[in-house]
Amino acid sequence: MVALALIGFAPLTAAGQAKKTPAKHAPAVKAALPIANPVLAGDYPDPSVTKIGNTYWATATSSNWGPTFPLLKSTDLQHWTLVGHVFPGERPAWADYYFWAPEISQSGGKTYVYYTAHKRGGNLSVGVASANKPEGPYTDHGPLVGQPAGSIDGFPMQDEKGQPYLIWKEDGNSVQQPTPIWAQRLNAERTALIGEKTDLFRNTAAWEGNLVEGPSVVRHGGYFYLFYAANGCCGTGCTYATGVARAKNLLGPWEKFAQNPILTKNDTWTCPGHGTAVERNGHWYMLHHAYRTDGFAQVGRQGVLSEFEWTGTGWPKFLNNHTTPATPALVPAVVADEFQTTALSPDWEWPVEDKPAFALSGGQLRLTAKPTGGGATIGRTTLAARYQATTTLLAPAALPAGTVAGVAALGDPNNSLNLSAGDNKLRLWERRDGKDRTLAETALPAAAALRLRVRALGNGQFRFAWSPDGTTWTDMLPTSETANGQFLPPWDRGVRVGVVAQGPSTATATFERFELNNEK
């Protein structure tokens, strides 16, 4: 469950009434965090957070990138370390894609992740996995609910009697219908639904548009508070915002706040929503996603921490409208991988439906080529609107006939920008909606190794260059031209940058060192 330690507030009885605690026993409230957003730089939509012991654990949507569902930990909600994934190898057998909205919680010494995925031969469903410790390994228990219109955004919560429930959204907007938020009892193992479901509320206010979703519930002052997102989540035309409703009992009746939405866009962040409320040192926060307003749509929805307080009327109020922009963001200037281990760093990702074959040895990454679908690709989430990524391709002239390999900006298997070597030439090409087109090409330089570089200039514009020594660089396009990558990001995720190998499955491309330089 969400961490519910109400430090500085009176504890609740099972009936939801506040106990009278002598003031001398109430711990002092410590100073609030000096928030530097994004706390999760990169593409981390629908983030979830809970406190287990002295550590905060978080996860987020991975959509159609594998491994599935990142696992991050922190001691202060500000500095996070990626330690692995809920499903680090194969995705659950019952699902094929759209791995969305994982909700991490702790109960009875076990860690649970309730998540959304598309059921093979079916529709979107809410599933659950559990582990004996938050870092895993996790055992999948399959889907709990999958309504005809789709079921997404599962959130576990105990009612006023301590009974476990699952709260989720029926995806009615996918079929031009309303979007009820449902609640239904969980079994004692928290792995199946029992009893009848209850409709808590649905989209009825004008600002909510065609949906309400992403429920997150906390208990405070005798009420359950359900934070939710509404309207359009994604892309440059998004209209997302956050509202709240409250009820004395988990099954209602629920009252929406008259002053909704309570979390909206500002000059720094836009379309804030779908997060989890959490308490630290007597202060309350929500870890949610938002887009940077200054050309960061290609990065994706990043993890933003926003503080709120409880007002005299009992409703939450966000402070400084979800950001402290005076503090610089925690985006590293340089991220490099020397490939010195035998296991790929958890920062690397691949298409979830088509994991490529690769191996690491002696500071080299060997990527097995794939003949179709844009080739075999692995990438890393981008952290800034402007960056450059470089890697070294070894023995480009020795690649088998029909094999090309190089550096790429990756949207999905059908959309990418690539600079590749092979077949006696260097070629800059785009793959758009599954169709390949050459943008520029030149004769393959006579070099034992080639440095390849992609540079993002912002606003979806890219430049590509090569070097035989890492010192003298030659651009593939004239100075006045760029490669237009505005088509790259899918509607629900950001662009990755990485390497590609296209050709017969008997061919292998070898890379050394991958470096990502971020411009703040």
One Martini backbone bead per residue (centre of mass of N, CA, C, O) as a GRO file, in nm:
protein
  520
    1MET     BB    1   0.103   0.032   0.008
    2VAL     BB    2   0.077   0.331   0.083
    3ALA     BB    3   0.228   0.541   0.275
    4LEU     BB    4   0.056   0.608   0.613
    5ALA     BB    5   0.238   0.791   0.781
    6LEU     BB    6   0.107   1.043   1.004
    7ILE     BB    7   0.312   1.271   1.048
    8GLY     BB    8   0.161   1.512   1.262
    9PHE     BB    9  -0.090   1.325   1.290
   10ALA     BB   10  -0.364   1.170   1.369
   11PRO     BB   11  -0.454   0.873   1.419
   12LEU     BB   12  -0.643   0.589   1.313
   13THR     BB   13  -0.907   0.409   1.318
   14ALA     BB   14  -1.088   0.160   1.177
   15ALA     BB   15  -1.334   0.383   1.144
   16GLY     BB   16  -1.173   0.670   1.078
   17GLN     BB   17  -1.102   0.792   1.351
   18ALA     BB   18  -0.960   1.016   1.554
   19LYS     BB   19  -0.722   1.015   1.773
   20LYS     BB   20  -0.614   1.121   2.091
   21THR     BB   21  -0.305   1.281   2.090
   22PRO     BB   22  -0.066   1.387   2.253
   23ALA     BB   23   0.143   1.640   2.167
   24LYS     BB   24   0.414   1.524   2.301
   25HIS     BB   25   0.411   1.268   2.083
   26ALA     BB   26   0.459   1.450   1.848
   27PRO     BB   27   0.651   1.484   1.596
   28ALA     BB   28   0.858   1.671   1.435
   29VAL     BB   29   0.858   1.869   1.162
   30LYS     BB   30   1.035   1.868   0.891
   31ALA     BB   31   1.180   1.982   0.636
   32ALA     BB   32   1.146   2.032   0.327
   33LEU     BB   33   1.211   1.966   0.018
   34PRO     BB   34   1.450   2.054  -0.229
   35ILE     BB   35   1.325   2.050  -0.529
   36ALA     BB   36   1.456   1.863  -0.821
   37ASN     BB   37   1.340   1.882  -1.138
   38PRO     BB   38   1.366   1.582  -1.227
   39VAL     BB   39   1.380   1.285  -1.041
   40LEU     BB   40   1.296   1.138  -1.324
   41ALA     BB   41   1.489   1.116  -1.578
   42GLY     BB   42   1.286   1.069  -1.840
   43ASP     BB   43   1.086   0.785  -1.925
   44TYR     BB   44   0.827   0.805  -1.652
   45PRO     BB   45   0.542   0.696  -1.649
   46ASP     BB   46   0.326   0.638  -1.403
   47PRO     BB   47   0.427   0.672  -1.117
   48SER     BB   48   0.535   0.473  -0.832
   49VAL     BB   49   0.514   0.478  -0.461
   50THR     BB   50   0.690   0.332  -0.172
   51LYS     BB   51   0.739   0.234   0.168
   52ILE     BB   52   1.023   0.019   0.272
   53GLY     BB   53   1.108   0.089   0.547
   54ASN     BB   54   1.380   0.316   0.458
   55THR     BB   55   1.263   0.276   0.161
   56TYR     BB   56   1.207   0.387  -0.158
   57TRP     BB   57   0.981   0.271  -0.411
   58ALA     BB   58   0.984   0.248  -0.775
   59THR     BB   59   0.776   0.282  -1.071
   60ALA     BB   60   0.691   0.231  -1.432
   61THR     BB   61   0.627   0.275  -1.740
   62SER     BB   62   0.727   0.074  -2.046
   63SER     BB   63   0.548  -0.050  -2.247
   64ASN     BB   64   0.732  -0.139  -2.551
   65TRP     BB   65   0.963  -0.180  -2.341
   66GLY     BB   66   1.249  -0.353  -2.258
   67PRO     BB   67   1.227  -0.412  -1.974
   68THR     BB   68   0.976  -0.464  -1.728
   69PHE     BB   69   0.957  -0.243  -1.509
   70PRO     BB   70   1.106  -0.039  -1.320
   71LEU     BB   71   1.348  -0.034  -1.043
   72LEU     BB   72   1.354   0.197  -0.770
   73LYS     BB   73   1.567   0.376  -0.529
   74SER     BB   74   1.527   0.560  -0.206
   75THR     BB   75   1.577   0.796   0.082
   76ASP     BB   76   1.443   1.103  -0.044
   77LEU     BB   77   1.287   1.121  -0.341
   78GLN     BB   78   1.539   1.243  -0.524
   79HIS     BB   79   1.746   0.995  -0.525
   80TRP     BB   80   1.785   0.758  -0.787
   81THR     BB   81   1.805   0.393  -0.840
   82LEU     BB   82   1.862   0.162  -1.082
   83VAL     BB   83   1.815  -0.206  -1.012
   84GLY     BB   84   1.574  -0.296  -1.216
   85HIS     BB   85   1.307  -0.543  -1.278
   86VAL     BB   86   1.023  -0.713  -1.267
   87PHE     BB   87   1.082  -0.809  -1.582
   88PRO     BB   88   1.397  -0.887  -1.703
   89GLY     BB   89   1.302  -1.079  -1.920
   90GLU     BB   90   1.033  -1.213  -1.970
   91ARG     BB   91   0.729  -1.167  -2.031
   92PRO     BB   92   0.429  -1.232  -1.967
   93ALA     BB   93   0.249  -1.482  -2.125
   94TRP     BB   94  -0.044  -1.325  -2.138
   95ALA     BB   95   0.128  -1.091  -2.269
   96ASP     BB   96   0.248  -0.838  -2.520
   97TYR     BB   97   0.163  -0.527  -2.447
   98TYR     BB   98   0.126  -0.251  -2.277
   99PHE     BB   99   0.310  -0.161  -2.010
  100TRP     BB  100   0.127  -0.026  -1.746
  101ALA     BB  101   0.082   0.113  -1.444
  102PRO     BB  102   0.254   0.044  -1.193
  103GLU     BB  103   0.181  -0.076  -0.853
  104ILE     BB  104   0.347  -0.036  -0.557
  105SER     BB  105   0.345  -0.267  -0.270
  106GLN     BB  106   0.281  -0.350   0.084
  107SER     BB  107   0.210  -0.687   0.233
  108GLY     BB  108   0.287  -0.919   0.456
  109GLY     BB  109   0.601  -0.914   0.344
  110LYS     BB  110   0.503  -0.825   0.058
  111THR     BB  111   0.542  -0.752  -0.285
  112TYR     BB  112   0.339  -0.554  -0.505
  113VAL     BB  113   0.236  -0.556  -0.864
  114TYR     BB  114   0.014  -0.360  -1.029
  115TYR     BB  115  -0.088  -0.407  -1.375
  116THR     BB  116  -0.078  -0.325  -1.721
  117ALA     BB  117  -0.202  -0.521  -2.008
  118HIS     BB  118  -0.207  -0.692  -2.308
  119LYS     BB  119  -0.404  -0.941  -2.406
  120ARG     BB  120  -0.390  -1.217  -2.566
  121GLY     BB  121  -0.669  -1.189  -2.766
  122GLY     BB  122  -0.753  -0.915  -2.620
  123ASN     BB  123  -0.731  -0.688  -2.360
  124LEU     BB  124  -0.703  -0.477  -2.128
  125SER     BB  125  -0.532  -0.555  -1.814
  126VAL     BB  126  -0.513  -0.656  -1.473
  127GLY     BB  127  -0.226  -0.737  -1.292
  128VAL     BB  128  -0.004  -0.959  -1.085
  129ALA     BB  129   0.285  -0.933  -0.869
  130SER     BB  130   0.529  -1.108  -0.656
  131ALA     BB  131   0.745  -1.061  -0.358
  132ASN     BB  132   0.980  -1.092  -0.085
  133LYS     BB  133   1.117  -0.845  -0.236
  134PRO     BB  134   1.139  -0.551  -0.411
  135GLU     BB  135   1.379  -0.663  -0.613
  136GLY     BB  136   1.326  -0.957  -0.600
  137PRO     BB  137   1.174  -1.195  -0.742
  138TYR     BB  138   0.894  -1.227  -0.959
  139THR     BB  139   0.556  -1.343  -0.946
  140ASP     BB  140   0.317  -1.428  -1.163
  141HIS     BB  141  -0.068  -1.417  -1.155
  142GLY     BB  142  -0.201  -1.257  -1.357
  143PRO     BB  143  -0.513  -1.174  -1.433
  144LEU     BB  144  -0.803  -1.005  -1.283
  145VAL     BB  145  -0.899  -0.783  -1.511
  146GLY     BB  146  -1.108  -0.776  -1.835
  147GLN     BB  147  -1.282  -0.576  -1.998
  148PRO     BB  148  -1.415  -0.509  -2.301
  149ALA     BB  149  -1.287  -0.203  -2.286
  150GLY     BB  150  -1.100  -0.228  -2.049
  151SER     BB  151  -0.832  -0.252  -1.793
  152ILE     BB  152  -0.685  -0.005  -1.570
  153ASP     BB  153  -0.510   0.116  -1.307
  154GLY     BB  154  -0.418  -0.040  -1.055
  155PHE     BB  155  -0.521  -0.012  -0.695
  156PRO     BB  156  -0.438  -0.068  -0.366
  157MET     BB  157  -0.682  -0.096  -0.083
  158GLN     BB  158  -0.795  -0.033   0.230
  159ASP     BB  159  -1.048  -0.030   0.421
  160GLU     BB  160  -1.202   0.057   0.724
  161LYS     BB  161  -1.171  -0.278   0.793
  162GLY     BB  162  -0.905  -0.397   0.629
  163GLN     BB  163  -0.991  -0.455   0.343
  164PRO     BB  164  -0.901  -0.562   0.038
  165TYR     BB  165  -0.855  -0.362  -0.264
  166LEU     BB  166  -0.941  -0.288  -0.602
  167ILE     BB  167  -0.855  -0.016  -0.812
  168TRP     BB  168  -1.009   0.095  -1.127
  169LYS     BB  169  -1.024   0.141  -1.482
  170GLU     BB  170  -1.252   0.181  -1.726
  171ASP     BB  171  -1.186   0.195  -2.087
  172GLY     BB  172  -1.423   0.371  -2.233
  173ASN     BB  173  -1.277   0.574  -2.430
  174SER     BB  174  -1.212   0.345  -2.650
  175VAL     BB  175  -1.561   0.349  -2.696
  176GLN     BB  176  -1.710   0.618  -2.625
  177GLN     BB  177  -1.711   0.606  -2.304
  178PRO     BB  178  -1.722   0.604  -1.997
  179THR     BB  179  -1.502   0.611  -1.679
  180PRO     BB  180  -1.497   0.406  -1.445
  181ILE     BB  181  -1.440   0.369  -1.098
  182TRP     BB  182  -1.337   0.078  -0.942
  183ALA     BB  183  -1.432  -0.165  -0.677
  184GLN     BB  184  -1.272  -0.468  -0.533
  185ARG     BB  185  -1.221  -0.743  -0.380
  186LEU     BB  186  -0.967  -0.916  -0.226
  187ASN     BB  187  -0.795  -1.159  -0.146
  188ALA     BB  188  -0.574  -1.261   0.090
  189GLU     BB  189  -0.340  -1.280  -0.142
  190ARG     BB  190  -0.390  -1.051  -0.365
  191THR     BB  191  -0.469  -1.234  -0.662
  192ALA     BB  192  -0.792  -1.184  -0.644
  193LEU     BB  193  -1.125  -1.148  -0.713
  194ILE     BB  194  -1.413  -1.064  -0.508
  195GLY     BB  195  -1.722  -1.031  -0.559
  196GLU     BB  196  -1.838  -0.706  -0.605
  197LYS     BB  197  -1.855  -0.428  -0.786
  198THR     BB  198  -1.785  -0.065  -0.751
  199ASP     BB  199  -1.899   0.252  -0.828
  200LEU     BB  200  -1.751   0.548  -0.755
  201PHE     BB  201  -1.675   0.705  -1.035
  202ARG     BB  202  -1.686   0.952  -1.304
  203ASN     BB  203  -1.695   1.135  -1.586
  204THR     BB  204  -1.854   1.480  -1.534
  205ALA     BB  205  -1.656   1.698  -1.581
  206ALA     BB  206  -1.535   1.918  -1.804
  207TRP     BB  207  -1.218   1.890  -1.740
  208GLU     BB  208  -1.213   1.565  -1.786
  209GLY     BB  209  -1.356   1.485  -2.027
  210ASN     BB  210  -1.319   1.138  -2.142
  211LEU     BB  211  -1.162   1.105  -1.847
  212VAL     BB  212  -1.071   0.887  -1.575
  213GLU     BB  213  -0.756   0.818  -1.390
  214GLY     BB  214  -0.509   0.712  -1.190
  215PRO     BB  215  -0.551   0.598  -0.905
  216SER     BB  216  -0.494   0.744  -0.565
  217VAL     BB  217  -0.481   0.640  -0.219
  218VAL     BB  218  -0.557   0.807   0.090
  219ARG     BB  219  -0.545   0.855   0.449
  220HIS     BB  220  -0.721   1.142   0.610
  221GLY     BB  221  -0.904   1.267   0.862
  222GLY     BB  222  -1.142   1.036   0.793
  223TYR     BB  223  -1.044   1.008   0.492
  224PHE     BB  224  -1.065   0.937   0.159
  225TYR     BB  225  -0.820   0.998  -0.101
  226LEU     BB  226  -0.866   1.053  -0.458
  227PHE     BB  227  -0.642   1.058  -0.696
  228TYR     BB  228  -0.666   1.202  -1.035
  229ALA     BB  229  -0.684   1.177  -1.379
  230ALA     BB  230  -0.742   1.393  -1.678
  231ASN     BB  231  -0.776   1.362  -1.999
  232GLY     BB  232  -0.499   1.427  -2.198
  233CYS     BB  233  -0.186   1.266  -2.168
  234CYS     BB  234  -0.048   1.301  -2.471
  235GLY     BB  235   0.165   1.493  -2.611
  236THR     BB  236   0.159   1.817  -2.740
  237GLY     BB  237  -0.180   1.812  -2.692
  238CYS     BB  238  -0.210   1.796  -2.401
  239THR     BB  239  -0.464   1.797  -2.095
  240TYR     BB  240  -0.359   1.724  -1.832
  241ALA     BB  241  -0.482   1.656  -1.492
  242THR     BB  242  -0.557   1.703  -1.135
  243GLY     BB  243  -0.762   1.538  -0.899
  244VAL     BB  244  -1.014   1.516  -0.623
  245ALA     BB  245  -1.152   1.283  -0.383
  246ARG     BB  246  -1.399   1.200  -0.119
  247ALA     BB  247  -1.441   0.962   0.168
  248LYS     BB  248  -1.542   0.776   0.444
  249ASN     BB  249  -1.573   0.541   0.241
  250LEU     BB  250  -1.446   0.353  -0.003
  251LEU     BB  251  -1.746   0.303  -0.146
  252GLY     BB  252  -1.886   0.544  -0.029
  253PRO     BB  253  -1.951   0.841  -0.103
  254TRP     BB  254  -1.826   1.062  -0.353
  255GLU     BB  255  -1.634   1.375  -0.345
  256LYS     BB  256  -1.571   1.630  -0.541
  257PHE     BB  257  -1.375   1.887  -0.588
  258ALA     BB  258  -1.468   2.213  -0.662
  259GLN     BB  259  -1.142   2.298  -0.739
  260ASN     BB  260  -1.105   2.149  -0.976
  261PRO     BB  261  -0.806   2.137  -1.055
  262ILE     BB  262  -0.496   2.098  -0.846
  263LEU     BB  263  -0.312   2.011  -1.109
  264THR     BB  264  -0.120   2.208  -1.332
  265LYS     BB  265   0.014   2.390  -1.552
  266ASN     BB  266   0.323   2.557  -1.633
  267ASP     BB  267   0.626   2.692  -1.732
  268THR     BB  268   0.772   2.395  -1.689
  269TRP     BB  269   0.506   2.212  -1.666
  270THR     BB  270   0.305   1.961  -1.836
  271CYS     BB  271   0.063   1.743  -1.781
  272PRO     BB  272  -0.011   1.657  -1.484
  273GLY     BB  273   0.001   1.305  -1.370
  274HIS     BB  274  -0.015   1.005  -1.257
  275GLY     BB  275   0.016   0.920  -0.926
  276THR     BB  276   0.170   0.913  -0.592
  277ALA     BB  277   0.112   0.934  -0.266
  278VAL     BB  278   0.349   1.066  -0.011
  279GLU     BB  279   0.531   1.044   0.296
  280ARG     BB  280   0.774   1.289   0.454
  281ASN     BB  281   0.840   1.430   0.741
  282GLY     BB  282   0.528   1.550   0.735
  283HIS     BB  283   0.526   1.544   0.426
  284TRP     BB  284   0.357   1.590   0.112
  285TYR     BB  285   0.347   1.391  -0.191
  286MET     BB  286   0.381   1.370  -0.556
  287LEU     BB  287   0.443   1.116  -0.789
  288HIS     BB  288   0.469   1.225  -1.124
  289HIS     BB  289   0.390   1.326  -1.443
  290ALA     BB  290   0.567   1.525  -1.704
  291TYR     BB  291   0.622   1.782  -1.924
  292ARG     BB  292   0.831   1.970  -2.069
  293THR     BB  293   0.787   2.287  -2.223
  294ASP     BB  294   1.097   2.298  -2.365
  295GLY     BB  295   1.112   2.053  -2.592
  296PHE     BB  296   1.047   1.748  -2.427
  297ALA     BB  297   0.866   1.539  -2.581
  298GLN     BB  298   1.094   1.327  -2.666
  299VAL     BB  299   1.153   1.227  -2.376
  300GLY     BB  300   0.888   1.258  -2.215
  301ARG     BB  301   0.753   1.144  -1.919
  302GLN     BB  302   0.842   1.269  -1.619
  303GLY     BB  303   0.960   1.263  -1.291
  304VAL     BB  304   0.757   1.436  -1.047
  305LEU     BB  305   0.783   1.637  -0.751
  306SER     BB  306   0.503   1.723  -0.531
  307GLU     BB  307   0.382   1.943  -0.301
  308PHE     BB  308   0.145   1.910  -0.026
  309GLU     BB  309  -0.140   2.027   0.162
  310TRP     BB  310  -0.353   2.057   0.439
  311THR     BB  311  -0.633   2.211   0.483
  312GLY     BB  312  -0.888   2.337   0.679
  313THR     BB  313  -1.102   2.171   0.486
  314GLY     BB  314  -0.927   1.891   0.403
  315TRP     BB  315  -0.785   1.972   0.147
  316PRO     BB  316  -0.568   1.959  -0.101
  317LYS     BB  317  -0.257   2.159  -0.163
  318PHE     BB  318  -0.049   2.278  -0.391
  319LEU     BB  319   0.282   2.378  -0.410
  320ASN     BB  320   0.392   2.571  -0.656
  321ASN     BB  321   0.266   2.400  -0.879
  322HIS     BB  322   0.479   2.137  -0.898
  323THR     BB  323   0.744   2.335  -0.848
  324THR     BB  324   1.117   2.417  -0.836
  325PRO     BB  325   1.285   2.593  -1.076
  326ALA     BB  326   1.551   2.704  -0.926
  327THR     BB  327   1.634   2.412  -0.932
  328PRO     BB  328   1.830   2.199  -1.063
  329ALA     BB  329   1.846   1.934  -1.248
  330LEU     BB  330   1.914   1.572  -1.224
  331VAL     BB  331   2.125   1.578  -1.486
  332PRO     BB  332   2.356   1.421  -1.636
  333ALA     BB  333   2.616   1.504  -1.846
  334VAL     BB  334   2.730   1.195  -1.830
  335VAL     BB  335   2.678   0.878  -2.005
  336ALA     BB  336   2.849   0.562  -1.966
  337ASP     BB  337   2.950   0.258  -2.157
  338GLU     BB  338   3.210  -0.004  -2.145
  339PHE     BB  339   3.137  -0.309  -2.135
  340GLN     BB  340   3.275  -0.471  -1.861
  341THR     BB  341   3.051  -0.669  -1.850
  342THR     BB  342   2.820  -0.952  -1.893
  343ALA     BB  343   2.597  -0.743  -1.830
  344LEU     BB  344   2.347  -0.547  -1.898
  345SER     BB  345   2.245  -0.261  -1.829
  346PRO     BB  346   1.935  -0.140  -1.704
  347ASP     BB  347   1.928   0.111  -1.913
  348TRP     BB  348   1.864  -0.090  -2.123
  349GLU     BB  349   1.667  -0.140  -2.426
  350TRP     BB  350   1.381  -0.309  -2.591
  351PRO     BB  351   1.169  -0.460  -2.775
  352VAL     BB  352   0.928  -0.649  -2.620
  353GLU     BB  353   0.859  -0.838  -2.891
  354ASP     BB  354   1.200  -0.818  -2.973
  355LYS     BB  355   1.453  -0.957  -2.850
  356PRO     BB  356   1.775  -0.936  -2.872
  357ALA     BB  357   2.092  -1.052  -2.951
  358PHE     BB  358   2.357  -1.056  -2.697
  359ALA     BB  359   2.703  -0.964  -2.597
  360LEU     BB  360   2.957  -0.950  -2.335
  361SER     BB  361   3.315  -0.865  -2.390
  362GLY     BB  362   3.596  -0.694  -2.332
  363GLY     BB  363   3.439  -0.411  -2.395
  364GLN     BB  364   3.203  -0.555  -2.570
  365LEU     BB  365   2.935  -0.531  -2.807
  366ARG     BB  366   2.730  -0.801  -2.935
  367LEU     BB  367   2.514  -0.771  -3.217
  368THR     BB  368   2.259  -0.936  -3.352
  369ALA     BB  369   2.116  -0.955  -3.637
  370LYS     BB  370   1.828  -0.832  -3.829
  371PRO     BB  371   1.633  -0.840  -4.126
  372THR     BB  372   1.389  -0.700  -3.981
  373GLY     BB  373   1.230  -0.422  -3.843
  374GLY     BB  374   1.510  -0.239  -3.846
  375GLY     BB  375   1.635  -0.442  -3.673
  376ALA     BB  376   1.853  -0.461  -3.418
  377THR     BB  377   1.772  -0.309  -3.092
  378ILE     BB  378   1.923  -0.075  -2.861
  379GLY     BB  379   1.842   0.145  -2.575
  380ARG     BB  380   1.815   0.473  -2.432
  381THR     BB  381   1.705   0.699  -2.242
  382THR     BB  382   1.637   1.022  -2.262
  383LEU     BB  383   1.722   1.342  -2.071
  384ALA     BB  384   1.716   1.550  -2.316
  385ALA     BB  385   1.662   1.758  -2.585
  386ARG     BB  386   1.981   1.783  -2.573
  387TYR     BB  387   2.220   1.573  -2.750
  388GLN     BB  388   2.494   1.326  -2.751
  389ALA     BB  389   2.588   1.025  -2.932
  390THR     BB  390   2.846   0.770  -2.894
  391THR     BB  391   3.025   0.524  -3.098
  392THR     BB  392   3.203   0.213  -3.170
  393LEU     BB  393   3.276   0.055  -3.476
  394LEU     BB  394   3.392  -0.250  -3.559
  395ALA     BB  395   3.483  -0.359  -3.851
  396PRO     BB  396   3.296  -0.253  -4.099
  397ALA     BB  397   3.423  -0.404  -4.357
  398ALA     BB  398   3.352  -0.707  -4.221
  399LEU     BB  399   3.077  -0.706  -4.287
  400PRO     BB  400   2.847  -0.871  -4.416
  401ALA     BB  401   2.660  -0.907  -4.663
  402GLY     BB  402   2.372  -0.713  -4.587
  403THR     BB  403   2.521  -0.549  -4.351
  404VAL     BB  404   2.426  -0.319  -4.089
  405ALA     BB  405   2.573  -0.062  -3.863
  406GLY     BB  406   2.489   0.155  -3.567
  407VAL     BB  407   2.334   0.453  -3.504
  408ALA     BB  408   2.029   0.559  -3.306
  409ALA     BB  409   1.703   0.690  -3.328
  410LEU     BB  410   1.425   0.570  -3.120
  411GLY     BB  411   1.089   0.486  -3.124
  412ASP     BB  412   1.043   0.221  -3.301
  413PRO     BB  413   1.055  -0.037  -3.523
  414ASN     BB  414   0.911   0.187  -3.745
  415ASN     BB  415   1.093   0.430  -3.600
  416SER     BB  416   1.391   0.585  -3.740
  417LEU     BB  417   1.734   0.698  -3.704
  418ASN     BB  418   2.029   0.625  -3.919
  419LEU     BB  419   2.382   0.533  -3.881
  420SER     BB  420   2.544   0.325  -4.124
  421ALA     BB  421   2.751   0.043  -4.183
  422GLY     BB  422   2.794  -0.102  -4.511
  423ASP     BB  423   2.845  -0.204  -4.819
  424ASN     BB  424   3.072   0.031  -4.868
  425LYS     BB  425   2.897   0.228  -4.668
  426LEU     BB  426   2.753   0.531  -4.563
  427ARG     BB  427   2.425   0.560  -4.397
  428LEU     BB  428   2.147   0.778  -4.403
  429TRP     BB  429   1.837   0.676  -4.235
  430GLU     BB  430   1.490   0.622  -4.254
  431ARG     BB  431   1.214   0.498  -4.047
  432ARG     BB  432   0.876   0.519  -4.169
  433ASP     BB  433   0.624   0.328  -4.118
  434GLY     BB  434   0.828   0.085  -4.229
  435LYS     BB  435   0.990   0.285  -4.421
  436ASP     BB  436   1.271   0.322  -4.621
  437ARG     BB  437   1.513   0.609  -4.634
  438THR     BB  438   1.750   0.788  -4.796
  439LEU     BB  439   1.949   1.083  -4.708
  440ALA     BB  440   2.255   0.968  -4.703
  441GLU     BB  441   2.583   0.905  -4.869
  442THR     BB  442   2.902   0.719  -4.846
  443ALA     BB  443   3.197   0.612  -4.845
  444LEU     BB  444   3.377   0.382  -4.687
  445PRO     BB  445   3.606   0.409  -4.472
  446ALA     BB  446   3.947   0.335  -4.406
  447ALA     BB  447   3.877   0.162  -4.106
  448ALA     BB  448   3.887  -0.028  -3.816
  449ALA     BB  449   3.724   0.221  -3.692
  450LEU     BB  450   3.410   0.388  -3.599
  451ARG     BB  451   3.281   0.690  -3.529
  452LEU     BB  452   2.951   0.759  -3.402
  453ARG     BB  453   2.698   1.030  -3.441
  454VAL     BB  454   2.434   1.177  -3.243
  455ARG     BB  455   2.237   1.487  -3.266
  456ALA     BB  456   2.029   1.674  -3.061
  457LEU     BB  457   1.862   2.003  -3.118
  458GLY     BB  458   1.575   1.996  -3.103
  459ASN     BB  459   1.258   1.965  -3.222
  460GLY     BB  460   1.344   1.689  -3.381
  461GLN     BB  461   1.647   1.748  -3.450
  462PHE     BB  462   1.922   1.609  -3.655
  463ARG     BB  463   2.268   1.491  -3.636
  464PHE     BB  464   2.527   1.328  -3.835
  465ALA     BB  465   2.845   1.152  -3.766
  466TRP     BB  466   3.200   1.089  -3.846
  467SER     BB  467   3.502   0.901  -3.727
  468PRO     BB  468   3.835   0.761  -3.722
  469ASP     BB  469   3.940   0.917  -3.416
  470GLY     BB  470   3.749   1.138  -3.250
  471THR     BB  471   3.830   1.433  -3.386
  472THR     BB  472   3.743   1.407  -3.685
  473TRP     BB  473   3.448   1.537  -3.831
  474THR     BB  474   3.172   1.415  -4.044
  475ASP     BB  475   2.904   1.519  -4.200
  476MET     BB  476   2.612   1.398  -4.367
  477LEU     BB  477   2.519   1.696  -4.371
  478PRO     BB  478   2.464   1.990  -4.432
  479THR     BB  479   2.460   2.262  -4.227
  480SER     BB  480   2.154   2.347  -4.326
  481GLU     BB  481   2.085   2.050  -4.234
  482THR     BB  482   1.837   1.810  -4.120
  483ALA     BB  483   1.699   1.554  -3.938
  484ASN     BB  484   1.365   1.463  -3.919
  485GLY     BB  485   1.224   1.346  -3.584
  486GLN     BB  486   0.913   1.410  -3.517
  487PHE     BB  487   0.803   1.102  -3.578
  488LEU     BB  488   0.919   0.913  -3.352
  489PRO     BB  489   0.728   0.937  -3.120
  490PRO     BB  490   0.510   0.790  -2.962
  491TRP     BB  491   0.226   0.871  -2.788
  492ASP     BB  492   0.349   0.713  -2.498
  493ARG     BB  493   0.660   0.799  -2.569
  494GLY     BB  494   0.998   0.817  -2.596
  495VAL     BB  495   1.314   0.856  -2.699
  496ARG     BB  496   1.577   0.664  -2.812
  497VAL     BB  497   1.930   0.571  -2.782
  498GLY     BB  498   2.152   0.372  -3.008
  499VAL     BB  499   2.171   0.051  -3.160
  500VAL     BB  500   2.230  -0.120  -3.484
  501ALA     BB  501   2.138  -0.442  -3.663
  502GLN     BB  502   2.128  -0.527  -4.012
  503GLY     BB  503   2.052  -0.865  -4.113
  504PRO     BB  504   2.163  -1.153  -4.087
  505SER     BB  505   2.150  -1.384  -3.813
  506THR     BB  506   2.476  -1.447  -3.859
  507ALA     BB  507   2.533  -1.159  -3.780
  508THR     BB  508   2.781  -0.929  -3.623
  509ALA     BB  509   2.808  -0.646  -3.412
  510THR     BB  510   3.074  -0.427  -3.288
  511PHE     BB  511   3.102  -0.250  -2.976
  512GLU     BB  512   3.233   0.056  -2.825
  513ARG     BB  513   3.135   0.255  -2.634
  514PHE     BB  514   2.879   0.451  -2.476
  515GLU     BB  515   2.784   0.802  -2.516
  516LEU     BB  516   2.602   1.048  -2.314
  517ASN     BB  517   2.534   1.394  -2.382
  518ASN     BB  518   2.401   1.653  -2.184
  519GLU     BB  519   2.200   1.941  -2.233
  520LYS     BB  520   2.080   2.188  -2.001
   0.00000   0.00000   0.00000
